[in-house]
């Protein structure tokens, strides 16, 4: 069964959406690493689509900063750029600190309950060594905070920013001690939100993002081949 055929029974998404989402996932998880050539003929056969849906999906991935199209050479998984990493973290920090502060006054009891369940599942994932599961719960934890103060444009900006940053974060999670540290930082954010303390909620979120950014800066130095001019 083709990659698209496997989804037909459970979704009504367009071919472009399915190709985009599967390629995006493979890039973010590192299955297709930075600098990898994306062979359009092979991908068209894999997804059983014509060149046009594939081209449309590539356009969306290029907009996300995940694919780079080089005339006369082909399309490649984008290498990361240290300057762009800094810029994306700047945007993420500005938005998430404010959203955490807002969540401390806006979050409903129901959403607080979901957040507490999420944290318990994070702990179980860590105890079981399930880093992929922990990562998904990490993403959901932040989404719960964003949902408490819905701002459509902020969500769209964060989604694009996360597309760029997620590739490094997925590789970063196995770093010794980092998943547990992430969990402790999440607990501090959640506690400030539950205490309806916008100042501490914002500060806890800022500290969390700063820690991730510092770890990634170390990663840049260690794996320079994954970066432009590396």
Protein Blocks (a to p, Z undefined) as FASTA:
>chain_A
ZZklmmmmmcccdfklmmmmmmmmmmmnomagghiacdfklmmmmnopafklmmmmmmmm
mmnopaccdehkbccdddddfklmmmmmmmmmmmmmmmmmmmmmmpcfklmmmmmmmmmm
mmmmmmnopaklmmmmmmmmmmmmmmmmccfklmmmmmmmmmmmmmmmmmmmmpghklmm
mmmmmmmmmmmmmnopaklmmmmmmmmmmmmmmmmmmmmmmmmmlpghZZ
